[in-house]
Amino acid sequence: MATVDPQIKQQPVIRQLDDAAINRIAAGEVLERPASAVKELVENSIDAGARRIEVVIADGGKTLIRVTDDGCGMSPADLPMALSRHATSKIDGSDLLNITSFGFRGEALPSLGATGRLSITSRAAGHEAAQIRVAGGDVENVKPAALSSGTVIELRDMFYATPARLKFLRTDRAEAQAVTDVIKRLSMAEPFVTFILRDASNGDSRTTFRADAETGDLFDALHGRLRTVLGKDFAENALRIDAEREGFHLTGYAALPTYSRGAAVAQYLCVNGRPVRDKMLLGALRAAYMDVLSRDRHPVASLFIDCDPMLVDVNVHPAKSEVRFRDPGTVRGLIVSGLRHALADAGHRASTTVANATLGAITPEHASPRIYQMDRPSFSARSMTFQAQAPGFGEGPSARFEPETEDASDQLPLGAARAQVHENYIIAQTEKGIVIVDQHAAHERLVYEKLKSQMAENGVAAQALLIPEIVELSENEAAQLLEIADDLSRLGLTVEPFGGGAIAVRETPAILGEVNAAAMIRDIVDELADQGDSASVKARIEAILSRVACHGSIRSGRRMQAAEMNALLREMEATPLSGQCNHGRPTYVELKLADIERLFGRT
């Protein structure tokens, strides 16, 4: 009897997978978790022109996802086609770059039908309402239904046909939070649309998020929507961003450095209205704040990049969460320069949350009911009262009222210095309240900005190495590094090709002192690979300047004269970014007179 040698491999047979298997494979790419399904369905609603979208989930979306919209709807004849792979009304297939809709791949609905129990009820203008159901890839016939307009899509028991996928989902709470994040991102991209999210777990339907449609122009609508999504504090501490460069338009809002987060959880980016998570864009956002935030703090922003669809490819990822720009350097430069100009133009504006925290920390000694008090007297009346209380008032011919003159500095943004307390804090009086300045932090920023300005004017001094340091890289890494050799040279780092993938380092920035040139080069190469750009050398130089500024600024504990304090205030008013020190901490706190009087029950 002949036996088969186990060492001899059998020739594999190529076979065509059936549609059910193909759809389940596609679902693995498009539908990672319930939040992915919600994203696809809500984007379809937006593409259908919906002005009101309601999402209901149960158990984090694992057992129920229902999306109801008032969009254009589908005819009975369209319903079976909607469940076919790569069937879409968004594009005709002739141009995969000129894409102006959210969806275009035609994969979401058949993928949902392949893994769960899906029903679609829809009604288009001029047609009767109809419904189609599909479970685990088995499609039923179209049936009449009751619906006035729009579309209702209901997905039950997601992944019931692929139960192994359920084991990789997180807790109901975590999945529900992911769904909320998706709705929030889409609501920021579409401020003129109403979004409602309800949780129907345990038979108890409750609204977990609601954002009603905004009115007004785009910036007003976006500001209102961001107030709803990110909160009042963000809206009050956000800077309006509006910049253009070579066909790209950057709009949105970014928070002051003094309003930052401990993690990168509040950074929202959209490209042509599509929410994306793109590491190049996030890297540009981080670079824009590099000079005003410490490494353990992260900026908060909601930014929108608009451009001709031909300048960006959105068809690089099945979930369409990543994009590829034809000229990424231009986009990165636009984000960095646009945000830095906005931060500089903010001048001495401080975060309101700092003032609110200060007021919250102040507690009146005894809370007492409001009692009658006279209105706050005018300056002239106060002066006369002070004169009347002075010794010798009214005695002799020389005793007469001589009014003081208001200090014109009170009218300036940071007011006039009135006192210094604990040899570190300057108390200044403004027209509408008081300002408390941290003299060391404020002067540190002023010195740092001067040093940067001098470096920009005179360039970065370079120190030549007695023996050039040779760094071995791959040929691709060396080519990438040499492409930015001129930029590195302006920062005092001179590199040259040394054959193959080797690089010769001939000069390093003098301000850095003795450095490990090879380690620096490898850091730059890693940054180029990760972000397509490098700010490593500049960041190190600015870190040194920051340290020099810290040691060269007014120290805590030093007593200052009135003229010195006022000169510091005036210089702060004239210096960009003076509202925060080099590490993102506030340099001053402004308290409104109305808030102070409220503490004493004078309201």
Backbone torsions as a table, in degrees:
resi	resn	phi	psi	omega
1	MET	NA	128.6	-177.8
2	ALA	-78.1	139.6	177.3
3	THR	-116.5	152.2	-179.2
4	VAL	-88.5	125.1	177.0
5	ASP	-66.9	118.9	-178.5
6	PRO	-63.5	-18.1	-179.8
7	GLN	-77.4	-16.1	-178.9
8	ILE	-92.0	117.5	-178.5
9	LYS	-79.6	138.2	178.1
10	GLN	-74.2	145.2	178.6
11	GLN	-65.6	120.2	179.5
12	PRO	-67.2	146.4	-178.4
13	VAL	-103.1	128.3	176.8
14	ILE	-82.9	126.7	179.9
15	ARG	-133.5	154.1	178.7
16	GLN	-85.4	125.3	176.9
17	LEU	-72.8	148.7	177.3
18	ASP	-78.5	167.1	-175.4
19	ASP	-60.6	-37.4	-178.8
20	ALA	-62.1	-43.7	179.0
21	ALA	-66.5	-40.6	179.6
22	ILE	-61.5	-43.7	-179.6
23	ASN	-65.8	-37.2	179.6
24	ARG	-69.1	-35.2	175.8
25	ILE	-66.2	-44.0	178.8
26	ALA	-62.4	-36.4	179.7
27	ALA	-61.9	-32.5	178.6
28	GLY	-65.3	-27.3	178.7
29	GLU	-84.1	-41.5	-171.9
30	VAL	-89.7	-37.9	-172.2
31	LEU	-112.9	87.1	-178.7
32	GLU	-77.2	-37.1	-174.9
33	ARG	-158.0	173.3	179.6
34	PRO	-52.7	-37.3	179.7
35	ALA	-60.2	-33.1	177.8
36	SER	-65.0	-41.6	178.9
37	ALA	-64.6	-43.0	178.6
38	VAL	-60.5	-43.3	179.5
39	LYS	-58.3	-48.8	-177.8
40	GLU	-63.1	-43.1	-176.9
41	LEU	-70.1	-41.4	-179.9
42	VAL	-69.0	-37.5	176.6
43	GLU	-62.5	-37.5	175.9
44	ASN	-62.7	-38.5	178.7
45	SER	-64.2	-41.8	178.7
46	ILE	-64.4	-43.1	178.1
47	ASP	-61.7	-28.4	179.9
48	ALA	-81.4	4.1	177.2
49	GLY	81.3	21.9	-178.5
50	ALA	-67.0	143.4	175.2
51	ARG	-108.5	-10.4	177.5
52	ARG	-143.1	123.0	-177.4
53	ILE	-127.7	124.5	179.3
54	GLU	-117.7	130.1	-179.6
55	VAL	-118.3	129.7	176.1
56	VAL	-120.5	130.3	178.0
57	ILE	-128.6	159.2	173.6
58	ALA	-138.9	139.0	-179.4
59	ASP	55.1	46.1	178.8
60	GLY	71.0	11.4	-178.2
61	GLY	96.1	-3.0	-177.6
62	LYS	-70.3	-37.4	-176.8
63	THR	-103.4	-21.3	-179.5
64	LEU	-154.7	132.3	167.8
65	ILE	-137.1	120.2	177.9
66	ARG	-128.2	124.7	179.4
67	VAL	-118.4	121.3	-179.8
68	THR	-117.2	129.5	179.7
69	ASP	-137.0	167.2	178.3
70	ASP	-110.2	34.0	-178.3
71	GLY	-76.5	-165.4	-173.1
72	CYS	-70.7	-19.6	177.7
73	GLY	75.3	178.7	179.1
74	MET	-129.6	149.5	177.3
75	SER	-80.2	162.0	177.8
76	PRO	-55.5	-36.1	-179.3
77	ALA	-69.6	-25.1	-178.1
78	ASP	-79.0	-23.2	-172.2
79	LEU	-60.8	-49.0	178.4
80	PRO	-61.5	-37.2	179.9
81	MET	-64.8	-33.6	-179.2
82	ALA	-64.1	-22.9	-179.7
83	LEU	-93.6	3.7	176.9
84	SER	-90.2	140.9	179.5
85	ARG	-64.1	138.5	177.0
86	HIS	60.6	31.6	171.1
87	ALA	-106.0	123.2	-175.8
88	THR	-150.6	153.4	175.5
89	SER	-100.4	1.5	-172.1
90	LYS	-83.1	-35.3	-178.9
91	ILE	-138.3	163.7	176.7
92	ASP	-104.4	1.7	176.8
93	GLY	88.6	-6.6	-176.8
94	SER	-81.5	-23.4	-176.7
95	ASP	-142.1	109.1	-178.1
96	LEU	-92.3	8.1	176.3
97	LEU	-106.0	-37.6	-177.9
98	ASN	-82.6	69.2	-176.6
99	ILE	-108.0	122.8	-177.4
100	THR	-116.8	3.7	-179.2
101	SER	-110.8	166.2	175.6
102	PHE	-68.4	-56.3	-177.8
103	GLY	-94.9	155.0	176.0
104	PHE	-166.6	-9.2	-175.1
105	ARG	-86.6	-20.8	179.6
106	GLY	67.1	36.4	-176.5
107	GLU	-114.2	-23.5	-169.5
108	ALA	-63.7	-55.8	-175.2
109	LEU	-62.8	-47.9	176.7
110	PRO	-62.5	-32.9	178.1
111	SER	-67.2	-42.1	177.5
112	LEU	-62.9	-42.1	179.8
113	GLY	-67.7	-23.8	-178.7
114	ALA	-80.6	-24.5	-175.1
115	THR	-110.3	-20.4	-176.9
116	GLY	-134.7	-166.4	177.7
117	ARG	-105.2	107.9	-171.6
118	LEU	-114.0	136.7	172.1
119	SER	-132.0	139.3	178.9
120	ILE	-123.8	121.8	175.3
121	THR	-118.7	126.6	-173.7
122	SER	-150.0	156.2	175.6
123	ARG	-145.3	122.9	176.9
124	ALA	-100.6	157.0	179.8
125	ALA	-58.5	132.1	179.5
126	GLY	84.7	3.8	-179.4
127	HIS	-129.2	160.8	173.8
128	GLU	-82.5	156.0	177.7
129	ALA	-70.9	147.7	-179.5
130	ALA	-146.9	161.4	-178.4
131	GLN	-136.7	144.3	174.4
132	ILE	-134.3	143.4	-179.8
133	ARG	-123.6	149.3	175.8
134	VAL	-147.9	136.1	179.7
135	ALA	-136.4	120.2	179.4
136	GLY	58.5	28.6	178.9
137	GLY	94.1	-8.5	179.1
138	ASP	-90.6	113.7	-174.9
139	VAL	-95.0	133.0	176.0
140	GLU	-91.3	171.3	177.9
141	ASN	-74.5	156.4	176.9
142	VAL	-70.7	137.6	-179.7
143	LYS	-128.0	153.3	174.3
144	PRO	-64.1	152.2	-179.6
145	ALA	-146.7	173.9	179.6
146	ALA	-111.1	114.6	177.7
147	LEU	-163.0	133.1	-176.9
148	SER	-75.7	-40.7	179.8
149	SER	-169.0	168.4	176.2
150	GLY	77.3	-155.3	-174.9
151	THR	-141.5	142.6	172.3
152	VAL	-125.2	118.6	177.5
153	ILE	-114.8	126.6	-178.0
154	GLU	-123.7	125.7	178.1
155	LEU	-117.1	119.2	178.4
156	ARG	-114.7	147.0	176.6
157	ASP	52.1	59.9	178.5
158	MET	-58.4	135.4	-179.3
159	PHE	69.4	19.5	178.2
160	TYR	-65.0	-30.7	179.7
161	ALA	-81.4	-14.2	176.4
162	THR	-131.1	68.8	-172.4
163	PRO	-59.2	-23.8	179.4
164	ALA	-61.2	-30.5	-179.8
165	ARG	-64.9	-29.0	-178.4
166	LEU	-63.1	-30.1	-177.8
167	LYS	-67.5	-19.3	-177.3
168	PHE	-95.2	-1.7	177.5
169	LEU	-80.8	156.6	179.9
170	ARG	-89.6	-169.4	-178.5
171	THR	-65.6	161.0	179.0
172	ASP	-56.0	-41.1	-178.5
173	ARG	-64.2	-43.3	-179.8
174	ALA	-65.8	-40.5	179.4
175	GLU	-67.3	-38.3	177.4
176	ALA	-64.4	-37.0	178.2
177	GLN	-66.2	-37.4	177.5
178	ALA	-65.2	-38.6	176.4
179	VAL	-63.6	-43.6	178.8
180	THR	-59.5	-41.6	180.0
181	ASP	-62.3	-41.0	177.8
182	VAL	-61.6	-46.2	-179.6
183	ILE	-63.3	-40.2	179.8
184	LYS	-63.8	-43.5	179.9
185	ARG	-62.8	-44.0	179.7
186	LEU	-68.6	-34.3	180.0
187	SER	-68.0	-31.1	176.3
188	MET	-70.8	-32.7	179.1
189	ALA	-73.8	-23.2	-176.7
190	GLU	-130.0	73.5	-175.6
191	PRO	-68.3	-15.4	-179.2
192	PHE	-91.6	7.7	-179.8
193	VAL	-113.8	139.9	175.8
194	THR	-84.3	130.2	177.8
195	PHE	-120.5	131.7	177.9
196	ILE	-131.2	130.3	177.2
197	LEU	-121.0	125.7	178.5
198	ARG	-122.1	149.1	176.1
199	ASP	-113.0	118.3	-177.0
200	ALA	-106.5	24.5	179.1
201	SER	-63.8	143.5	178.3
202	ASN	60.0	25.8	176.9
203	GLY	73.1	7.5	-178.2
204	ASP	-112.4	104.2	-178.2
205	SER	-84.9	121.2	177.9
206	ARG	-135.5	145.6	-179.5
207	THR	-81.1	121.9	179.9
208	THR	-102.5	-19.2	176.7
209	PHE	-156.2	137.8	176.6
210	ARG	-147.1	132.6	176.5
211	ALA	-135.9	105.1	-179.5
212	ASP	-75.0	151.2	-178.3
213	ALA	-56.6	134.7	179.3
214	GLU	-90.0	163.1	177.7
215	THR	-124.6	175.8	179.4
216	GLY	92.0	-167.5	-179.9
217	ASP	-76.3	176.3	-172.6
218	LEU	-60.4	-44.2	-177.4
219	PHE	-67.5	-41.4	177.9
220	ASP	-64.3	-42.9	179.9
221	ALA	-63.8	-43.3	-179.6
222	LEU	-65.6	-40.4	179.5
223	HIS	-62.8	-41.8	177.1
224	GLY	-64.2	-41.4	179.5
225	ARG	-66.2	-40.1	179.3
226	LEU	-66.8	-32.2	174.5
227	ARG	-61.5	-39.3	179.1
228	THR	-70.3	-43.4	-172.9
229	VAL	-82.0	-47.3	-174.1
230	LEU	-100.3	-10.0	175.3
231	GLY	103.4	162.8	-177.2
232	LYS	-64.3	-38.1	-178.4
233	ASP	-61.1	-42.2	178.1
234	PHE	-63.4	-45.9	-177.8
235	ALA	-59.1	-36.5	-177.7
236	GLU	-79.4	-17.9	-178.1
237	ASN	-115.8	18.7	-177.1
238	ALA	-97.5	144.7	177.2
239	LEU	-103.1	134.9	177.8
240	ARG	-74.0	130.2	-178.8
241	ILE	-112.6	128.1	178.8
242	ASP	-153.7	101.9	-176.5
243	ALA	-144.9	152.7	-179.6
244	GLU	-134.3	150.2	175.8
245	ARG	-162.1	121.5	170.1
246	GLU	45.8	50.0	175.6
247	GLY	90.2	-2.8	178.0
248	PHE	-109.9	136.9	-179.3
249	HIS	-121.4	121.5	-179.5
250	LEU	-106.4	122.9	176.6
251	THR	-132.3	172.3	176.6
252	GLY	129.8	-160.0	-179.2
253	TYR	-136.8	140.4	176.8
254	ALA	-132.2	143.0	-174.3
255	ALA	-81.9	155.1	172.7
256	LEU	-61.1	153.0	179.6
257	PRO	-59.2	-30.3	179.9
258	THR	-71.8	-11.3	172.9
259	TYR	-111.3	89.7	-176.2
260	SER	-131.4	174.9	-177.9
261	ARG	-124.1	161.5	-179.6
262	GLY	-82.5	-7.6	177.5
263	ALA	-146.9	161.6	-177.1
264	ALA	-84.4	61.9	-175.0
265	VAL	-106.2	-5.8	-177.6
266	ALA	-127.0	51.6	178.9
267	GLN	-123.4	112.4	-173.3
268	TYR	-119.9	124.8	-177.0
269	LEU	-128.4	136.5	178.1
270	CYS	-129.3	141.2	175.3
271	VAL	-120.3	117.2	-175.1
272	ASN	50.7	43.3	177.5
273	GLY	81.3	-3.1	-177.0
274	ARG	-98.5	118.2	176.0
275	PRO	-62.7	131.3	-178.5
276	VAL	-135.6	158.6	170.9
277	ARG	-120.8	91.5	-173.5
278	ASP	-115.7	122.6	-174.0
279	LYS	-67.1	-28.1	177.5
280	MET	-66.7	-43.1	179.3
281	LEU	-67.6	-41.3	178.3
282	LEU	-65.8	-35.8	176.7
283	GLY	-65.0	-38.2	177.8
284	ALA	-65.9	-39.7	177.3
285	LEU	-62.1	-43.9	179.1
286	ARG	-64.0	-40.3	-179.5
287	ALA	-65.4	-35.0	-179.3
288	ALA	-63.8	-31.9	-178.8
289	TYR	-97.9	2.1	-173.3
290	MET	-55.2	-34.0	-173.9
291	ASP	-85.6	-7.6	-174.6
292	VAL	-128.1	2.4	178.4
293	LEU	-133.3	142.8	174.4
294	SER	-74.2	164.5	-173.2
295	ARG	-64.2	-23.1	-177.7
296	ASP	-91.7	6.4	177.3
297	ARG	-117.2	150.8	-174.9
298	HIS	-130.2	138.7	-178.6
299	PRO	-70.9	159.4	175.2
300	VAL	-115.0	128.8	-176.1
301	ALA	-159.5	153.2	170.9
302	SER	-132.6	105.8	-171.3
303	LEU	-121.6	146.7	-177.3
304	PHE	-129.2	125.7	177.2
305	ILE	-110.2	123.5	178.9
306	ASP	-118.9	138.1	-179.6
307	CYS	-159.6	172.1	173.3
308	ASP	-60.1	130.3	-179.6
309	PRO	-54.4	-23.5	-179.9
310	MET	-71.3	-14.0	-178.3
311	LEU	-91.1	-2.9	-178.3
312	VAL	-142.5	139.4	179.5
313	ASP	-105.5	114.4	179.8
314	VAL	-96.7	-0.1	-175.8
315	ASN	-100.4	47.0	-178.2
316	VAL	-113.5	-1.4	-178.9
317	HIS	-149.4	135.7	-178.2
318	PRO	-55.8	-36.3	-179.8
319	ALA	-85.5	-0.9	177.7
320	LYS	57.5	29.8	-179.1
321	SER	-93.1	-8.6	177.6
322	GLU	-122.0	151.7	178.3
323	VAL	-132.6	165.1	177.3
324	ARG	-133.5	121.9	-179.1
325	PHE	-89.8	146.9	176.3
326	ARG	-67.3	-34.3	179.2
327	ASP	-131.2	79.6	-176.7
328	PRO	-62.7	-30.0	180.0
329	GLY	-62.4	-39.1	178.8
330	THR	-64.8	-42.2	-179.6
331	VAL	-65.8	-44.7	179.6
332	ARG	-62.0	-44.7	178.7
333	GLY	-62.4	-36.6	179.0
334	LEU	-63.7	-44.5	-179.8
335	ILE	-64.5	-47.7	-177.7
336	VAL	-62.9	-50.2	-177.3
337	SER	-68.9	-40.1	179.9
338	GLY	-61.7	-43.6	179.6
339	LEU	-71.1	-40.6	-179.1
340	ARG	-65.9	-37.2	176.8
341	HIS	-65.7	-40.3	179.3
342	ALA	-64.7	-41.6	178.9
343	LEU	-65.3	-39.8	178.9
344	ALA	-67.5	-40.7	-179.6
345	ASP	-68.1	-20.8	178.9
346	ALA	-66.9	-18.3	175.2
347	GLY	59.3	-125.2	-175.1
348	HIS	-95.2	14.3	-179.4
349	ARG	-64.3	128.5	-178.2
350	ALA	-107.1	160.5	179.7
351	SER	-69.9	131.5	178.9
352	THR	-66.3	-25.3	-179.4
353	THR	-65.4	-29.6	177.9
354	VAL	-65.6	-45.7	179.0
355	ALA	-64.4	-41.2	180.0
356	ASN	-63.7	-39.7	178.4
357	ALA	-65.7	-37.0	178.3
358	THR	-64.3	-47.3	179.5
359	LEU	-63.2	-36.9	-179.9
360	GLY	-66.6	-26.4	-179.8
361	ALA	-82.2	-12.4	-179.6
362	ILE	-93.5	123.0	-179.8
363	THR	-120.3	125.5	177.2
364	PRO	-59.4	147.6	-177.7
365	GLU	-60.9	-46.1	179.7
366	HIS	-136.8	124.4	175.5
367	ALA	-78.9	127.4	-178.9
368	SER	-136.8	154.7	-179.7
369	PRO	-65.7	157.5	179.8
370	ARG	-64.0	130.6	176.2
371	ILE	-120.9	163.5	-177.0
372	TYR	-66.8	134.8	173.6
373	GLN	-138.9	150.6	176.5
374	MET	-69.9	156.5	176.1
375	ASP	-62.1	155.6	179.5
376	ARG	-61.8	124.2	-177.1
377	PRO	-70.2	158.7	178.1
378	SER	-73.7	170.0	-179.9
379	PHE	-61.4	-43.6	-179.5
380	SER	-62.5	-42.8	180.0
381	ALA	-65.1	-39.3	178.1
382	ARG	-63.8	-41.9	-179.4
383	SER	-62.4	-43.1	179.8
384	MET	-64.7	-38.5	179.6
385	THR	-65.2	-41.8	179.1
386	PHE	-63.8	-38.6	178.1
387	GLN	-63.9	-40.6	-178.2
388	ALA	-66.3	-28.4	-178.9
389	GLN	-86.6	-9.1	-178.4
390	ALA	-74.4	148.2	178.4
391	PRO	-59.3	137.8	175.1
392	GLY	84.2	3.6	-178.6
393	PHE	-64.1	130.7	176.5
394	GLY	83.8	3.2	-179.1
395	GLU	-104.0	112.9	176.5
396	GLY	89.6	164.5	-175.4
397	PRO	-68.4	-23.1	-176.8
398	SER	-83.9	-9.5	-177.9
399	ALA	-82.2	104.9	178.2
400	ARG	-148.8	160.9	-175.4
401	PHE	-79.7	126.7	174.8
402	GLU	-123.0	100.8	-175.4
403	PRO	-64.7	144.4	173.7
404	GLU	-75.8	166.9	175.1
405	THR	-106.8	140.6	177.8
406	GLU	-63.2	137.9	175.7
407	ASP	-73.9	121.0	-178.3
408	ALA	-61.6	-20.7	179.9
409	SER	-64.5	-23.9	179.7
410	ASP	-59.7	-26.6	-177.3
411	GLN	-80.5	-12.3	-179.2
412	LEU	-79.7	159.3	-174.5
413	PRO	-53.7	-43.0	-178.4
414	LEU	-100.3	6.8	170.6
415	GLY	70.2	-160.3	-177.6
416	ALA	-115.6	135.7	-179.2
417	ALA	-66.1	133.0	179.5
418	ARG	-116.0	-26.2	-178.1
419	ALA	-166.0	164.9	171.5
420	GLN	-126.8	129.4	-178.8
421	VAL	-120.4	143.7	-179.6
422	HIS	53.2	27.3	177.0
423	GLU	50.3	30.1	178.9
424	ASN	-147.9	-22.6	-174.0
425	TYR	-118.4	126.7	178.8
426	ILE	-95.3	128.9	176.4
427	ILE	-101.5	118.4	-179.2
428	ALA	-119.3	144.9	178.9
429	GLN	-101.9	128.3	176.6
430	THR	-110.4	177.3	-178.5
431	GLU	-63.7	-31.2	-174.3
432	LYS	-120.7	15.4	179.2
433	GLY	165.7	-147.3	178.9
434	ILE	-133.2	159.1	177.1
435	VAL	-126.3	133.3	175.8
436	ILE	-110.9	117.8	-173.6
437	VAL	-109.2	132.3	170.7
438	ASP	-84.1	105.2	-170.8
439	GLN	-62.4	-37.6	-178.6
440	HIS	-69.6	-47.4	-179.0
441	ALA	-62.7	-41.2	-179.0
442	ALA	-65.2	-47.1	-177.6
443	HIS	-69.9	-29.4	176.2
444	GLU	-60.6	-44.5	178.3
445	ARG	-65.1	-40.7	-178.6
446	LEU	-63.9	-44.8	179.6
447	VAL	-65.4	-40.4	-179.9
448	TYR	-61.6	-44.5	179.3
449	GLU	-64.3	-36.4	177.0
450	LYS	-64.6	-43.3	179.7
451	LEU	-63.2	-41.8	178.4
452	LYS	-64.0	-40.9	179.4
453	SER	-62.9	-43.0	178.3
454	GLN	-63.6	-39.6	179.0
455	MET	-64.4	-39.0	-179.9
456	ALA	-66.6	-35.4	-178.4
457	GLU	-76.3	-42.6	-172.0
458	ASN	-101.4	-7.2	-177.8
459	GLY	81.3	174.5	-179.4
460	VAL	-98.8	121.4	179.7
461	ALA	-66.6	138.2	-179.1
462	ALA	-111.5	148.6	174.9
463	GLN	-114.2	127.3	-178.9
464	ALA	-77.9	137.6	177.0
465	LEU	-82.5	136.2	179.3
466	LEU	-59.5	-41.6	177.2
467	ILE	-124.8	115.0	179.8
468	PRO	-53.4	139.7	179.3
469	GLU	-91.8	126.9	-178.3
470	ILE	-96.9	126.4	-178.9
471	VAL	-117.2	123.2	179.8
472	GLU	-85.9	124.3	177.6
473	LEU	-131.0	171.1	171.3
474	SER	-74.1	159.8	-178.8
475	GLU	-60.8	-36.2	179.0
476	ASN	-67.2	-42.5	179.3
477	GLU	-65.0	-41.2	179.1
478	ALA	-63.0	-40.8	179.9
479	ALA	-64.1	-41.7	178.0
480	GLN	-62.2	-42.0	-178.6
481	LEU	-66.3	-42.0	-177.8
482	LEU	-68.6	-22.8	177.3
483	GLU	-64.1	-28.4	-179.5
484	ILE	-108.7	19.9	-177.6
485	ALA	-58.6	-39.0	-179.9
486	ASP	-64.9	-40.1	178.2
487	ASP	-64.9	-40.7	179.1
488	LEU	-65.9	-36.2	-179.8
489	SER	-62.9	-37.6	178.6
490	ARG	-66.3	-19.8	177.6
491	LEU	-97.6	9.4	176.1
492	GLY	90.5	6.3	-179.9
493	LEU	-111.1	112.0	-177.1
494	THR	-107.5	123.0	179.5
495	VAL	-126.6	150.3	179.5
496	GLU	-139.4	154.2	175.6
497	PRO	-69.7	145.9	-178.4
498	PHE	-130.3	24.3	177.8
499	GLY	93.1	131.9	-178.6
500	GLY	65.4	-129.7	177.5
501	GLY	-100.2	9.2	-176.8
502	ALA	-80.5	146.2	178.2
503	ILE	-125.5	136.0	176.4
504	ALA	-103.1	123.2	177.1
505	VAL	-95.5	114.0	-175.4
506	ARG	-101.7	-29.4	-179.4
507	GLU	-140.2	147.3	175.6
508	THR	-128.2	158.3	-179.5
509	PRO	-60.9	126.9	-176.2
510	ALA	-62.7	-33.8	-175.4
511	ILE	-66.6	-20.0	-180.0
512	LEU	-82.6	-10.0	-179.2
513	GLY	69.0	-144.5	-179.8
514	GLU	-77.5	122.5	-177.2
515	VAL	-127.2	157.5	172.4
516	ASN	-86.1	94.9	-174.0
517	ALA	-61.2	-39.1	-178.4
518	ALA	-64.1	-43.1	179.3
519	ALA	-64.6	-39.7	179.0
520	MET	-63.4	-44.3	179.9
521	ILE	-61.4	-42.5	-178.9
522	ARG	-67.4	-34.9	175.5
523	ASP	-62.6	-42.2	179.7
524	ILE	-64.4	-43.8	179.7
525	VAL	-61.7	-43.0	178.8
526	ASP	-62.3	-39.7	-179.5
527	GLU	-67.8	-37.5	177.0
528	LEU	-63.5	-40.8	-179.6
529	ALA	-68.5	-34.6	-176.0
530	ASP	-82.4	-40.0	-172.0
531	GLN	-119.3	-11.6	-177.6
532	GLY	81.3	2.8	-179.7
533	ASP	-154.1	164.7	-179.2
534	SER	-137.4	132.2	174.3
535	ALA	-122.0	17.3	-173.3
536	SER	-60.8	-50.6	-177.7
537	VAL	-65.2	-46.5	-179.7
538	LYS	-60.8	-40.0	-180.0
539	ALA	-63.2	-41.0	179.5
540	ARG	-65.9	-41.6	179.6
541	ILE	-63.7	-45.1	-178.9
542	GLU	-67.9	-29.7	175.2
543	ALA	-64.5	-39.7	177.0
544	ILE	-65.0	-45.6	178.6
545	LEU	-59.2	-39.6	178.7
546	SER	-62.7	-40.7	179.7
547	ARG	-66.6	-40.9	177.3
548	VAL	-62.6	-41.9	179.6
549	ALA	-62.6	-38.6	-180.0
550	CYS	-62.8	-44.3	-178.5
551	HIS	-75.7	-23.4	-176.7
552	GLY	-96.2	3.2	-177.5
553	SER	-94.2	170.7	179.8
554	ILE	-59.6	126.6	-176.2
555	ARG	-83.0	151.1	171.7
556	SER	-63.4	140.7	-179.7
557	GLY	98.4	-5.6	179.3
558	ARG	-92.0	129.6	177.8
559	ARG	-79.0	136.4	-177.7
560	MET	-118.3	145.8	175.0
561	GLN	-80.7	162.6	-177.6
562	ALA	-58.1	-41.2	-179.2
563	ALA	-63.4	-39.0	179.1
564	GLU	-65.8	-42.6	-179.2
565	MET	-63.6	-44.3	179.7
566	ASN	-66.9	-37.2	177.4
567	ALA	-63.0	-38.0	177.9
568	LEU	-64.8	-41.7	179.5
569	LEU	-63.1	-43.3	-178.4
570	ARG	-65.7	-38.1	179.7
571	GLU	-68.7	-35.3	176.4
572	MET	-62.1	-40.4	-179.8
573	GLU	-64.5	-28.7	-176.3
574	ALA	-94.3	-3.0	-174.2
575	THR	-109.5	128.0	176.2
576	PRO	-61.9	151.2	175.1
577	LEU	63.6	17.9	-176.2
578	SER	-76.1	-4.3	179.3
579	GLY	-75.5	-12.1	178.5
580	GLN	-143.1	153.2	179.2
581	CYS	-78.5	-173.5	-175.3
582	ASN	-67.2	-13.0	-176.9
583	HIS	-108.7	8.0	177.2
584	GLY	89.8	0.8	177.9
585	ARG	-81.4	150.5	-178.7
586	PRO	-68.5	143.4	176.0
587	THR	-91.7	-15.3	177.9
588	TYR	-156.6	161.9	176.3
589	VAL	-124.5	130.4	178.6
590	GLU	-107.7	126.7	178.6
591	LEU	-115.4	124.5	179.4
592	LYS	-74.1	145.7	-179.4
593	LEU	-59.3	-37.3	-179.8
594	ALA	-61.8	-38.2	179.0
595	ASP	-69.1	-40.1	179.3
596	ILE	-64.0	-44.3	-179.5
597	GLU	-65.7	-30.2	177.8
598	ARG	-65.3	-34.2	178.1
599	LEU	-62.2	-31.3	-178.2
600	PHE	-98.8	13.4	177.0
601	GLY	68.1	28.9	-178.2
602	ARG	-96.5	6.8	-178.7
603	THR	-81.9	NA	NA
